Amino acid sequence: MSARRWAGDLAMGVRFALTGGREGWTRALLTAVGVGLGVALLLLTTALPNALTVRHQREAARTDITFGVTELPRGADTLVVAEAGTDFRDESVRGRELDPEGLRAPLPPGVDAFPGTGEMVVSPALKELLGSDEGRLLRERLPDRIVGTIGEPGLIGSHELAFYAGADGLASRIDGGRVVRIDAFGDPHPSPEEMDPVLLLLVLVVFVVLLMPVAVFVATAVRFGGERRDRRLAALRLVGSDSRMTRRIAAGEALAGAVLGLGFGAGFFLIGRQLAGHAEVYRVSVFPSYLDPSPLLVLLVGVAVPAAAVLVTMVALRGVIIEPLGVVRTAKPARRRLWWRLLLPLLGLAMLYPMVGQGRDDGDFNQYLVVGGVILLLVGVTALLPWAVERFVARLGAGGVSWQLAVRRLQLSSGTAARMVNGIAVAVAGAIALQMLFAGVDGDYTRDTGYDVMRAQMQVSLPDGVPVAPAAAEFESTKGVEGVFAYSETTVGDTRADPEESTSVNVGDCADLREIARLDSCRDGDVFVVRGAEYDTGTAGLSVPGRKLYLDPSYEGGPRSGEVPWTVPDVLVDARPRTGPTGIEAGGFLLTPKALADGALPALRGQIYLRLDRSVPDGQELVRNTAAAVDPLASTLNWSSTERSERFTAVRTGLLVGAAGVLALIGASLLVSQLEQLRERRKLLSALVAFGTRRRTLGLSVLWQTAVPIALGLLLASAVGLTLGAVLLRMTGAPIRIDWPSVLSMTGIGAAVVLVVTLLSLPPLLRLMRPDGLRTE
């Protein structure tokens, strides 16, 4: 068959779709909308890698506080930056104080001019929050005067809360940690980040699971209106076309709808791209400019979707006999074969099997085998579901009128019913597998912080040189604080700089010191020594009476702000180690306030631990306001017993964001499919109503026609999802454990989507159930 003949037949099909009157346009429009929804999500998905890359680049471009960087001398091009971020309820607020030291001091990205002392420039989202009643408590700890807005280059998302505040005299507070001097923004020593093999596996599976339902729906959308189309094609046989030519013409009609769908998809994508700039999903937001898909991926989508439309139509019509006098579809179809449908998931398992037990110690997983295996397993759902629906409905029998109408319809067109729920079944299967995988490896990315949350729930770290006793008194009078204990800490070494031996020093009154050591007796002026504490190696050599040591010794490249001489007293009281609230045994020297050397205050860093009354609303915010009043550079930390890896959390958040988009698409696509099915059966419904069938009966029949396939689809999806999840867990070396709450929740979400779609289709159904629907022009 020549290419010219193929092109001519496809062109004829395109003309039928575009010039076939109201019927042709309706079918083409439904196909275009369905394909367009899929294309839009495909484009959004292909834009995600670029969005994540841009977010990373923006974050790297504004990097200012880094550790291990040699201190710079003051110059005309230097800027002192201090960490001044805070938290507000569950949101993180990125904050910096800026003190330019010359006319050529570097400006942060997105900022046009330095704010003065008492002024700040803020992100649009923070400005909106501060202007609302909800931001009242946050306003109390930030400068009052807003003089500008941070531009898009200085933010990683449209909903990010960030500010830059002006300050003066920060140079005297440089500590190499929270206050540093820089001459340019950006990480001076970026290091390539290596992805953990298990995290890479998670990312691969997430992308496959999110894209597969989209691909399934696009393949379904190009078959909208199949029954009416086949009856029109029978007329072509009457005028002399053969079966192959007829299938090519049908493919041309699908091609027209797919090409129109590309246009609709581009429009939906542009609309979604703009809406994305105003949305925040699971605390992740982007600017519209971030969602810029790769031209190569766009070209791939533009070629793959029309090609898939032609291929799916040609394959679908191989099982349909189109004769000049009708379509042999109403006869009982041949029973579907099971053997080749089982081959797909078995081949998928065979591709994944070589990586079972590999874990993260044997290098990266083979990306091609992972992608191919997961795709085959999920495609197996779409292959097995029509067979399962056919076998199940063939055994259904007596029941009410609505039940019998639904069963007979399913028996005549079980393939159509299965196609409608294929997308949701694939999505549920993939989601179950991923939830099992995430639950199985969660422990590898979650660590015990060691914090004793029964003794304290918040910690406040004071900058160097801030007296701890007055600050502790402020927190004691703060509403919502039940208990306070505080002490100052530093290190002591055998030399002023780069000591060979060092240990810790804690300064506090007797009650506070008893929180970190076991003291038999204590009075102000005592000096205690704790030997044998966990991780302590220097105390034994330094605790020699009369030996001269130095508090807060400096290290190469770091600031020289301490180096306070201190002589070990002749009388040292032995104390026993005790696990402190941070989960670590404090070793070294414990000093009561009177034993502190003169001039040692600048070498001390205060730590305050707070026990909160959880019944007080916004108690944490009140503590943060007190901390800001004590010193703007004081930092607060909420304690939790466990901490999860940021990368693992980012991957899981990406899954939730993508799943939300896929579920929205599936809901919309199912609604379009349902409306298309109702349009196909308009005359049948009108005839039933004309003969006296109650509308309630017809409505229930439609519900049954949806409920039976979706129930079978969800059962099959659960089985495949559990199998895939178990294999993925074995690949990572994690024990197989079924997360039943996640399985049930994913299945319930899938069922809820179908129920909502069915309810939304009832109003159009009621309009179609009119006797005048039998009228024909």
N, C-alpha and C positions, 0 to 999 in steps of 0.2 A: 504494500500500500504506500503510495507516494505521499510525500509531505504536503504537496498541494491539495490532495484529496482530504487529508486530515484537516488542513487549515480551512478548506472550504466548508466542510461539515461543521467544524467548530464555529465558524463565522455564522452559519445558518442558525445554529442553536442560540448564539448571542442575539441575532435579530429576532428570533421567536420570543426570547425573554424580554427584550426591550420594546418590541412592537406588537406584543400579543394581547393588547388591550388591558382592561382592568385586571383580569385574572393573572396575566403574565407579570404585570407590574407589581401586583400584590405579593406574588410568590418571590419575585426578585427582591422586593423591598424587605420581606421577612428574612430571606437568606442574607441580604446585605447587613441587616441589623445584627443578626446572630453572628455572622463572620466578623463584623466590625467590633463587637464586644470582645471577641477572642483576640483579634489583631491588636486592639488597644491594650489589653493586658499583656500580650506578648511584647509590645513596644515598651510598655512600662517596665516589664521584667528585664528586657535587654538594656534598659537605661539604668537599672539598679547598680551594676558594677561601676559605672561612671559616677553615679551619685555618691557611692561610698568612697570612691577614689578622691573626688573633689572635697568631701568632708575631711578626709585624712590630710589632704594637701592644705586646706584652710587651717586645720588644727596645727599642722607642722609649721606653717608660715607665721603664726602668732606665738610660737613657743618662746618663752622668756626665762622662766626659772628652770634651770637644769642643774643637776648635781655633778660634781666632779670637774667643774670648769674652773680654771685658774682665775683668781681675782684680777680684774682690770684696774689700772690706775685711772684716776679722775681725768677727764678730758673734755674738749668742746663737743665731742660726739658721743658722750656717755649719758646713760639714763639709769637711775636707780628704780627698780621695780620691786614691789612688795606684794606678797600674796594676801589678798583681802576678801577672798570668796567666802560665801556663807551658804547655808541651806534654808529653804523656806518651805515648811511642811515636807512634802515629798519631792520637792524640786531642788536641784542644785543651781546655785547662782555663782557664775564665774566672775570674780572681781580682782582688780589690780589697783594698787596705788602707784602713781607715777610722780617722779621728781626729776625733771630734766636738769642736767648739769652744764649744758652748753647750748649754743644756738643750733648746733647740728645734731642734737639728740634725736634718735630714731623715733618716728611716730608708729604706734601700733597700726596694723592693717585695719582699714575701715574708719580711721579717725583722722579728721582734718587738722585739728589743733589740740594742744595739750590743755586739759581743764586746769583751772587755778585751784588753789587751796580752798576746800569747802565746796567745790564744784565737781560735777561728773558728767560723762557722756554715757548713754545707756543704749541697750538694744531696744528695738521697737516693742518687743514682747514685754520687757521689763518696764518700759515706760507706761505701757497700758496697764500692767499689774499695779504699779505704784499709784496710778491715777484712780484705781478702783477702791471700793470699801474693803475688798478682800486683802489688799496689800497694806493695810494700816500698820500692822505690827512690823512689816518689813521696812516701811518708811522710817521707823524710829531708829534704825541702826545704820542708815545710809545718809550721805550728804543730802541736804535739802534742795540744792539748786542744780537743775538739769540744764546743761548748756548745749547739748548736741546729741546726735544719734549715731550709733555705730553703723557703718555701712555694711553691705552684704559681704565684701571681702574679709571682714573681720569676724564673721559669724559662721558657725557650722550648720545652722538651721534657722528657719524663720521663727521658731518659737523658743530659741535659746534665750535664757536669762543671763545677761552679762553687763558689766559696767567697768569703766575706767575712772578713777577718782584722782583728783589732784592732791598732792601732799608736799610737805616741806621738811627738810632735815632728816631724810631717810638715810643719808650716807652714814650717819653715826650708828645706825642700827643694822648695818650689813652683817649677816651671819653666815652667808654662803648656802643658806637653806631656804628660808622664807623671804629674805630680803637680799637681792643681788644687784650688781652693777653690770650692765650690758652695753654694747655699742651697736647691736643689730638684733632684730627679731628673727626667729627661726632657729632650729636646732643646729648648733655648730658642728656636731658630730653625729649625724644620723646613722643609725645602724640598721641593716636589713633585718626585717622581722621574719622569722621562720614559723610557718604554720604547723601546729601540732597535727600529726597524721590523723588522729581521730577527729579533730575539728575540721580538717580538710574533708574527711569522709562525710561529716555532718553537712558541710556546705554543699557538696556535690548532691547528696540525697535531697536536701531541701530544694535545690533548684529543679531537680527532676520531678519531685512530688508536686511542686507548684505549677510546673509547665504542662505536665501530662493531662490534667483535667481540661486545660485550655485547648490543647491539641485535640482531645476527644470531642469537645464541643464543636470546634471548627469543622471537624469531620462530620458531625451530626447535622450542623446547620446547613451544609451544602445539599442535604437530602430533604430539606423542607418541601412539602407539597409533592412528595413522590408519587402518590396514588393518582392525583389529577394529572400530573405530568405524563405518567405512563399511559393514561387513557388518550391523551393528546397524541402521544407518539404512535398509538395504534392507527390513527388516521394517516400518519405518514406511510405506514405499511400499505395502506390502500392505494396510495398514489405511486407505489413502486419502489420505495426504499427497502434495502435489506436490513437484517437485524444489526449488523455491525455499524452500518451508517446511522441507524436509529440511535444506537448507544453513543455514537460520537456527537450526534446532534444534542442528545440529552446532556452530554458532558459540556457542550458549548453553553447550554442554558445555565448549568452550574458554574461554569467559568465566568459568565456575565455577573451572576450574583456574587461570586468571590471577588471579582475586580471591584464591583461597587462596594463590597465589604471592606476592601483595602481603603477606599476613600472615606467610608464611614469610620473605620478604625483610626485613620489619621485624625479625623475630626474629634472622635471620642478621646484620643490620646492627648490632643492639644487642650481639650477641656479639662481632662483629668490632671494634666500637667500644671495647669493654672490652679486648680482646686487643691493640688498637693501642697502648694505654697501656703495655704491657709489651714492646713490640717496637721494634726499631731497624733500619731498612732503609737501607743506604747512608749510615749516620751521621745519619739524620733520624729524629727521634722526636717524638711529640705526646702531649698528655694527652687522655683520652677526651672531656673537655668541649670541646676544640677542634673535634671532628668533629660539628658541629651544622649540618646542611644547611639551606639557605634554605627557609622554608615554601612559597614560590612554586614552587621546584624540586621539592619533595616532592609538591605538588599536581599538578605537571605529570607526574611519574612515575606517580602514582596514577591519573591519567586516561589517559595514553598507553599504559600496558601493557595494560589491559583492552580499550581501543579497538583496539590493534594485534592482540590475540588474535582479536577478531571479524573484523577486516579480513583478516588472513592466512588464516583458515579459509575465509572466503567466496571469496577469490581462489583458494586451493588446490583447492577443490571444483569450480571451474568446469571443470577438466580431467578430472573424474571423473563418469561416468554411473552414477547409482545407480538401479537398476530394482527392481521388486518381487521379482524372483527372483534378484537378485544384483548384484554390482558389476562393471561393465565396466572392470576394471583388469588382470585377468590376460591379456586380449588384448594383442597388440602395440600399444603406444601410438603416436600420431602423432609423427613426427620433430620434434624441437624446431627452431624457426626461429632463425637466427643474427642476422638484420639488426637486430632491435630490441635484442638483447643487446649488440651493438656500439655502439648509439646512446648507451648510458649512459656508457661511458668516453670516447667522443668528445665528448659534451656537457660532461663534466667537464674535458677538455682545453681545450675552447672557452672555458669560464669562467675558466680559469687563464691562457690565452694573452695577454689584454690586459696582464697584469702582468709578462710576460717582459722581462727586462732592466731592471726598475725599480730594483733594488738598494735601498740604504738612503738614497739621496740625493733621491728624489722623493716623500717623505712615506710615510705608513703604507700598507700593502697593504689593499685592500678586503676587509674581514672576511667579508662575505657571499659574495663570489665565491670566496674561499679555502675557506671551510667547504663551500659547495655543490660546488665543483669536486672537492675531496678526497673528499667523501662519494660523489659519482657515480662516481669512479674506483674506490673500494673496493667500492661496491655492484655495480659491473661485474664484480668477481671472483665474487660470489655468483650473478650472472646467467649468466656464461660457463661456470662450472664444471659445472653439470648438462649443458650441451651438450657440453662436452669429454669428460666421463665417458661419456655416451651414445655419442658417435662412436667413442671409443677402445675401449670394451668390445665394441661391435658387431663389431669386427674380430678379437677374441680367439678362439682356437679350441682345438686339441688340447693336451693336457697330462695331468698326473696327475689322480687322482680328486678330490683336494682342490682343485686348480686348476679343474677343470670345474665342481664344485659352486659355487665362488666366482664364476666367470665367469657361470654361468647365473643366479645370484641377482642379480648386478650388471646383467645384461641385462634382467631383469624389473623391477628397481626401482632404476635408476641414480639417479633423483631423490632417493630416500631416502639412498643412499650419499653423494651430493654434499652433502646438507644436513648430514650428520654432521660433515663436515670444512670447511664454509663458514667457521665461526668461526675455526679455526686458520689458514685461508688468508688471511682478511682481516687477522688479526693479523700474520702474517708479511709480507704485502705492505706494510702500514703501517710495520712495524718496519724493513724494508729501506729504504724511502723516507726515514725519519727518520735512520737511520744514515748514509745518503749525504749528507743535508742537514747533519747535525752534522759529518761528516768534511770536507765541502766548505767550511764557514764557520769551522772550528776555528781556522785560521790568523788570522782576523780578530780572534779573541778571545784569542789566545795571543801574548804578547810575550816578547822576549828580555830577560832581566833584566840582562844584561851581566856577571854574576858569573863570575869565573874559578874554576870548581869544581876545577880542577887545583891551584890554589895554596891554596885553603881550602875547607872544607865547612861550617863553622859560624862565626858571628860573635856576639860578646858585646858588648853596649853597656852601659857603666857609667854610673850616674847622675853628675850634676855633682859635682865635688869629690872623687870617689873616686880615690885614687892608682892609676895604671895598672901601675906596675912590680911592686908586691907581688901584685896580682891576676894578672898574667901569670905570675909564679912559681908561684902556686897551680895554674894550668892546666897548666903544664909538668910538674907532678908528678901530674897526673890520669891515671889508667889509660885507655888508648885514644887519647891525644893524642900525635901524632908530631911536630908542629911548631907553634910559636907565634910570631907577631909582633904587636906592639901599638904604638899611639901614641895621644896625646891630641889632640883637635881642638877648635877654636873658630873664631870669626870676629873680625875686627878692623875697626874703622871709624874715620872721621875725627872723629866726635863721640861723646859718651857715649850719646846717645839719638837714634834715627831718623837714622842716618848717611846721607849722600848717596852716599858711596863706601865700599865694604867689600870684603874678600877673606878667604880662609881662612888659618888658621894650624894647622900640625901640629907636634906636639912628640914626639920620640922619639930613641932612640939611633941611631947611624949605620947599624947593620944594618937596623933597622926603617924608617928613612927611605929606604933604598935600594929598598925594596919599592914606593915611590910616586914616586920621582924618580931621575934619573941623576946621581950625584955622582962627580966625578973624585977628590976626596979629602975626608976627613971626620975631625974630631976633636971631642971634647966641648967645647962653648963656641961652636961655629960657628953662624952664622945664614945660611941660604940663601934665595934668592929665585928663584921659578920664574915666568918671564914667558912669555906666549904659549900657556898651557895651554888646553885646550878649555873653553868656557863662562866663561873668566876675563876679566873686563873691568876690574877695579879695581886689580890689582896694580901696573900701570905708574904710576898716579898716586899710590899710597900708598908705594911703595918709594923714598922720598927720605930719605937719611941725616939724622938729627936731628929728623925730624918726629914730633910727639907724636900717638899713636893710642890707641885704647881697645879692650881685649880684651872680647869678649862684650858689645857695646853692646845697650841695650834698645830695644824698639820700642813704639809706642803700644798700650796695652792689655795689654802683656805684663809679666811680673815684672821687677823691677830688682835682679837678683842678681849681675851681673858688673860691667861698666864699669870694668875694671882698667886704669889708665894704663900705656902702654908706649911707649918711644921707640925709633924705628928706629935701630939701631947704625950707626956710621960705616963699618964694614966689612961688606959684604954679598957673599956668595959666590954666583955664578951657578950654577944647576942647570938641567938639561934635564928637560922633562916626561916622565913615563912613565905608561902606563896602569896604574892600581892594580888590586887584586883585585876592586874593585866595578865595574870597567869604565869608570871615569872618570879623566881626568888631573887630578892634584892641582896646582893653581896656588897662588900666594900665597907665604907665608913658611913655611920649615921651620926649626924651632929644636931644637937639642940641649938636654938637660936643664940644663946650666950657664948657658945663655943665657936661661933663663926668668926673667921678672920676679918679684920677691918678692910673695907674696900672690896669685899668678895661679891657684893650684890650683882655687879654687871656680869659676873661669871655664872650666875644661877638662872635656871629656867623653871618657872613655876608650873606645877601640875595640880589641877583641882579636879576632884572626883565627886560626882553629884548623884544622890539617890532621889528620885523624883516621885511625886504623887501623881499617878497616872489618871486620877479622876479630875485633875485640873485641866481644863481645855487650853490648848496651845501652850502648855507648860514648857515645851522645848523652845518655842519661839521667845518666850519670856527670858529663858536662860541665855539664848543667843543675843538678845538685846542687852542684857546685863554685861555679857562678855564684850560687846562692842563699846559699851560705855566705859568699861575698865580700860580697854586699849583696842583701837581699831584693828590691830594686827593679831589679836587673840583669836585662836582657832578653836572651834568646838567639834566634837566627834560623838555621834550617836553610837552606842555600843550594841553589838549583836553577837550572839554566840557563834555564828558561822559567817563565812565570807565566800562569795562565789567569784570565779575567774571572770574578768571583764570580757575577754574574748568569747568565752562560752556564753555569757549573758547576751553579748551582741549577736551571736549566731541565733540564739533562741528568740531574741527580739525580732530579728529579721524574719524568722519563720512565722511568728505571730502576725507581723505586718503583712507579709505575703499571703498568709492564709486568710486574713481579713479581706484582702482584695479578691482572692480566688473565690471565696464564699459569696461575695457580692456579685461577681460575674456569674457564678453557677445559679444563684437565685434569679438574676435577670435572664439568663439563657433558658432556664427551665420555664420561666413565664412566657418567653417568646415561643418555645416549643409547644407549650400547652395551648397557647392562642392559635398556633398554626394547626394543631390537631383539631381544635374545635372548628376552625374555619373549614377544614377538610370535610367535617361531618355536619355541616350546617343543614343541608337538605334532609339528612337522615333524622336529625334532632327535630326539625320542623315537622316531618312526617309523623314521628312518634307522638308529638304534642297534638297534632291534628287528629290522631286516632284516640286521644283521650289519656295518654300517659301523663301522670302527674309530674310537675317540674321537680318536686322534692325527690322523686324516684330517679329522675335523670341526673340530678345533682349528686345523689349518693352513688350512682353508677360511675360517674366521672371520678369521684373520690376513691372508689374501690379500684378503678383502673390504674390509678396512680399509686395507691397504697400497696397493692400486691407486688408489683415490680420493685418498688423501693424497699420493701421488707426483704425480698430475696436479695436485692443488690447490697443492702447493708449487711446481711448475714455473710454473703460471699466476700464482701470487702473486709469484714472483721477477720474471716479466716485467712485471707491473703495477707492482710496487714499484720496479723500475729505471726504468720510464717516469715514474712520479710523482716519484721522486727527481731525475731529470734535469730535469724541468720546474721543480721547486722550486729547484734550483740555478741554473737560468737566470733565475728570478724574482729571486733575490738577487744576480745578477750574478757569481756564482762560476763558475769553470770546471767542466765536467762531468767528474767522476772517480769511477769505480766503486770502492767500498771492498769488494773481493772477500772479505777475511776476515770482514767484518761480514755480507755477504750469505750466505756459507756458514754462519756461526755461527747466524744467525737461522733459516735453513732447517733446520740440524741440531737446533736447540732445538725447532722445531715437530715434526720427525720424532720426536724423543726423547719429547715429551709423548704423542704417539699410541702409541708403543711401550709406554710405561709404562701407559697406560690399557688397552691390549690385554692386557698381562700381568695387570693387576688384574682383568680380566673373565674370565680363564680359570677360577678356582675356581667362580664361578656357572655358567659354561658346563658344567663337568663335572657339577655337580649337576642341571642340566636334561637332560643326556643320559642319561636313564634310561627304560627301556621303560614303567615305570609312569606316565610322563607322559602316556600315551595314555588313562588312565582318565578317564571323564567321569561326573559324578553326574547 
